[in-house]
Amino acid sequence: MFSQRTLGESVAAVGIGLHSGRKIRLVLRPAPADTGIVFRRVDLEPPVDIPAQPLNVNDTRMATTVNVGRAAVATIEHLMSAFSGLGVDNCIVEVNAPEIPVMDGSGASFVYLLHSAGIVEQKAARKFVRILKPIEVREGDKLARLEPHEGFRLSFRIAFGHPAIDATDQYADIDFSRVNYEQAVAHCRTFGFVQDVEMLRRIGLAQGGSLDNAIVMDEFRVLNPGGLREQAEFVKHKILDAMGDLYVLGAPLLAHYIAEKSGHGLNNQLLRKLLATPDAWEEVTFEHAKDCPVDFWPQPAAVSPEEDSVKSDRSGNAPL
């Protein structure tokens, strides 16, 4: 059968919180089959477990945040994207703060951590959600949609009206039957604008934001000395985010995700609408691994320059 997967051993890292600016300790631990991804606030007494589920997402203003009662963990989307891209079903994510460390602003550091821990199969079938008919949500000119597709494909179009972004690719189509997550998506960083960072800092947010963990722009240009990692980095980061947002569903999607200017909030609305439309999807497993779409087959680790930067602690975040 095509099996669920977890970590071979625990792995830990320390990184900077995007909003708090403080050092945060992150520990990823193996978990039994059918656990899912569970965030654990170990700084609270007693510790509080927060499962990654669509209905636990109640704040999407600056990032995707999950909560149970007053206990919350923010900025989970990059780590969730890495879980999705590498096919990790079950993990306990221990964190001693109300946010996940931003690392270098992409998924590459988390990919490195997952490979360091090792990914192992479990004696339980992996559950997929197969889309049976289109599901769509809109907000003005923003759109997020799921269509039937026997694999996993994401198509995204952006429009920011900013000279630096307009000079790059505005559309990307990632079909995981043809490319893998590490090569195509994981290295693409989050981005923001100087004026927004200044405003956020005045209200106590974005204290940890810097050129080491985001693409930062003024009114005209990218300020990072190294520029962009690739021509499509902006739109591919939106795909990275979407993968993390969608993986909150608790199972990989057999679907084609199509988006126009979507964000964390619309992505979560899409999942909630999906769950509220039971005839639009079905849960499936694959008795024989060869029958599972190639999109989800395990990929060998691919060492990238971004992973090397984690090893050298260039960005101030390093595995312990």
SETOR-240598 format. One record per residue: x, y, z of N, C-alpha, C in turn. Coordinates in steps of 0.2 Angstrom, whole numbers, plus 5000, padded with zeros to 4 digits. Each point is the difference from the previous one (the first is absolute). Example, Ala and Ser with C-alpha at 12.3 -4.5 7.8 and 13.67 -1.06 7.14 Angstrom:
BEGIN
506649725039499650065000500450065000499850054996500450065001499650055003
This chain:
BEGIN
500449945000499650065000500450065000499750064998500450065001499950035007500650005003499950015008500150075002499750015006500250075004500750005002500250065001500750015001500150055006500549995004500250045006500850015000500250035005500850015001500349945002500649994998500449945003500350025007500150065002500250025007499850085000500150025007499850075001500650044997499850074999500550044997499850075003500550045002499950075003500450054996499750065001500350064997499850065004500450065000499950065003500050054994499550045000499950054995499750075003499950054996499750065002499350004998499650035005499350014999499950064995499650004995499950054996499750065003499549995004499750055004500350025006500249955004500250025007500850025000500349974995500750025000500549965005499649955003500449975005500249934998500549975003500249934998499549955002499849964995499549955002500349934999499949955004500249934999499549964997500149974995499649954996500249935001499649955002500149935000499549974996500249964995499649954996500149935002499449975002500149935003499549954996500349945000499649954996499349995004499549984996499349995003499749944997499649975004499649944998499650014994499849954996499650004994499350035002499850044996499350035001500050065005500650025002500150065004499850064997500350014994500050064996500650055002499950064998500550055003499750045006500349995005499850035007500550055002499850065001500550055003499950005008500550005003500050005008500450065003499650045003500350055004500349985006500749995000500349975006500250055005499950074999500150055004499450025005499549964999499450015004499949945005499750025005500049955006499249985001499849944999500349954996500150024993500449964996500050014993499449994997499950034994499350004996500249984993499649954998500049974994499550034995500250024994499650044995500149964994499549964998500049964994499950054994500449984994499950044994499449984997499550045000499349984997499750074998499649994995499750064997499650055005499749965004499550045005500450035006500749985000500450035005500450064998499950024993500350064998499550055000500250055005499550055001500350075000500650014997500450064999500449994994499950044994500449994994500250074998500050055005500250074998500750014997500549975004500750014998500349934998499749955002500249934998499549955002500149945000499549955002500149985007499550015004500149995008499549955002500249955004499549955002500050015008499449995003499950015007499549955003500149995006499549965004499950055006499450035001499950045005500550064999500350025006500550064999500749984998500149935000500749984997500050004993500550034997500150014993500749994997500049984994500750004997499950034993500450054999500050044993500549984996499950024993500549994995500249934999499549964999500149925000500149984992499850054996499949984993500749974996500650035002500649984997500249935002499949995006500149935003499549954997499450025000499549954997500149994993500250054996500249994993500549955000500550005004500649955000499749935001499649995005499649945002499749974994499650054996499649984994500549984995500550044998500549984995500449945001500149985006500449945001499649945002499350015001499649955001500049975008500150055004500049985007499250015003499849945002499350005003499950025007500549975004499950005007500650035004499950055004500650035003499750055006500449995006499850055005500550064999499850065000500450064999500050045007500549995003500150035007500350074999499750055003500350074999499950045007500550045002499950035006499850084999499650014995499850074999499349994996499750064999499350004996500250014993500549984997500250004993500549954998500049984994500649964997500550044998500749995001500550044998500050014992500250054998499950024993500649974996500549985003500649974997500250054994500149984994500250044994499450034996499449995003499450024996499849964995500349944999499749954995499949945003499949944996499949945003500749965001500550034997500649964999500349985007500050045005500349985007499649945003499450004999499549955003500149934996500250014993500149944996500749975003500550045001500649985003499949965007499650035004499849975007499749934999499550004995499749934999500449954997500550024996500449954997500549985006500250055004500549985006499749955004499350015001499749955005499849934996500050004994499849944996499349995000499749984994499349994999499949924999499549985005499949924999499349994999499949944997499349974999499749975006499450015001499649975006499549944997499849965005499549954998499350025000499950054996499350024999499950034993499550004997499950024993499950085000500450034995499950085000499350014997499750055003499350024998500150074996499649994994500050064996499350034999499950064999499450034998500050014993499549974996499950004993499550054999500150054996499550054998499549974994499450005001499549974995499750054996499950065003499750064995500350065003500050054996500450075001499750035006500450035004499850045006500450074999499650055002500350074998499850055006500550045001499850065005500350064996499650065001500250064997500050065005500450055000500050065003500150064995499650034998500150054995500449974994500650024998500349974994500549955003499949975006500449955002499749935000500349954998499749934999500549955002499749955003500349935002499549954998500349954997499549954997500449935000499649945001500249944999499749964995500349974996499749964994500249935000499649954998500349935000500649994996500549965002500649994997500349945004500249954996500349945003500850015001500150045005500750025001500050075004500550045000500050065004500350054996499650054998500350064996499750065003500450054999499950075003500150054995499550054998500150054995499850075004500550044999499950075004500250064996499550055000500250064997500050065005500550045000500050065005500050064996499850065003500050064998500050055005500750035001500150055006500050074997500250014994500050074998500650035002500649965001500650035003500649994995500450054998500549994995500449945000500249985006500549955001499649934999499450005002499649934999499850004993499850054997499750004993500649984995500650015002500549984996500249935000499649965004500149935001499449964997500149935001499449964997499450015005499450014997499450025003499649935001500249954996499649945001500549945000499849955004500449945000499549945001500249944997499649945000500549955002499849975006500549945002499649945000500249954996499749945000500549955003499849975005500549965004500149934997499749984994500149944996500750024996500250065000500550024995500650035004499950035006500550035004499949985007500650015004499949995007500050065004499850005006499950055005500750045001500549965002500650035001500350044995500049984994500350034994499650064998499349995000499650054997499750065004499949985007499650055004500450015007500349965003500250015007500550065001500450024995500450055001499850075000499350014998499750064998499850045007500350065001499950035006499450055001499750015006499550055001500250074998499650054999500250064998499550055003500350075001499650055003500350074998499750055002500250074998500250045006500550044999500350045005499550045004499650034997499550045003499549965004499849944998499649955004500449985007500749984999500449985005500050065006500150064998500050055004499450015004499450004997499450005003499949955005500149944998499949945004500550005007500650034999500450015006499850055004499650054998499750055005499549975004499749944998499549975004500249945003500749995000500349945004500049944996499950004993500149944996500650014995500249944997500550004995500750025003500149995007500650025003500649954998499849944997500649964998500150004992499650044997500150014992500650034998500449974995500650034998500149974993500650034997500249974993500249935000500149985006500249935001499449955000499450025001499549955000499450034995500150044996499550034995500350034995499650014994500150044995499750075002500450055000499750075002500150054994499550034999500050054995499850075002500350054997499750075001499550014995499950074998499550014995500249984993500649984999500249994993500449934999500449985005500449954999500149955006500349944998500249955005500650035004500050005007500650035003500549945002499849945000500549955002500650004995500650005003500650004996500149954995499749945001500149944995499450004995499550055001499449994996499649945001499749984994499549955001500449934998499749955003500349934999499849974993499450034997499849984993499550054998499950004994499550054996499349995003499849945002499349995002500049995008500450035004500149995007499350035003499850054998499450035003499449965000499849984994499449964999500149935002500649975000500149935003500050005007500250065003499950005008499250005001499650034996499349995001499749935000500449974995499849925000500249975006500650015002500349975006499550015006499850075001499550015005499349964999499850004994499449964999500049935002500649974998500149935002500049995007500350055004499949995008499350015002499750054997499350025002499549944999500149964994499649954998500149945004500649995002500249945004499750005007499850055002499650015007499449954999499849984994499449964999500149935004500649985001500249945003500149944996500050014993500149954995500250034994500549974996500150034993499450004996500050054995499550014996500149964993499649974997500049984993499650054996500350054998499650064998500550054996499750044996500350064997499850065003500450045003499950065004500150064995499650044999500050064996499950065004500450055000499950065004500250064996499650055001500250074998500050055006500650025001500150055006499749975007500149945001499749975006500550015005499849995007500450005005499849955006500350015006499849955005499350005002499650055000499350005002499649974995500150014993499649974995500149935000500749985001500149935000499749965005499950035006499749975005499250004999499850054997499350004998499849944995500549994996499949944995500049945003500449995005500049935004499349995004499850065003499449995004499449994995500050034994499449994996500149934997500649974999500149934998499749955005500150015007499849965005499250015001499750054998499350015000499749984994500349974995499749974994500249934999499749965004500349935000499949964994499650024995500049974994500550024995500450055002500650024996500649975001500149955004500649975001499949935003500549965000500049935003500749995003500049965005500649975003500249944997500749994998500249944996500749985003500149944999500749975002500249964994500649984999500349964995500349945002499649944999500249945002500749984998500250024994500649984997500450074999500650015002500350064999500150024993500149964996500150024992499350034998499549995003499350034997500050075003500450035004500050075003500350044994499750064999500350044995500750025002500450004994500750015001500250075004499550055000500150065003500249995008499849955003500149995007500549945002500349984995500649955001500550045004500349965005500650035003500650024996500350065001500550034996500749995004500549994997500750005003500150075002500450005006500250075002500550034995499850074999500450044995500350055004500750005001500350065004500050064995499850055003500050074996500450055003500250054997500350065003499750035007499349994999499650035006500149955006500149944999500149955006500750015002500550014996500750015002500050075004499650054999500050065004499749985007499649955001499849985007500649975003500449964997500549975003500550055002500150054996500550055002499850055005499350005001499750055005500050074997500050014993500150064997499450055003499449975000499550055002499850005007500449975005499950005007499649955002499849954996499649945002500449944999500049955004500449944999499749945004500149944997499749945004500549995006499749985005500449985006500349935000
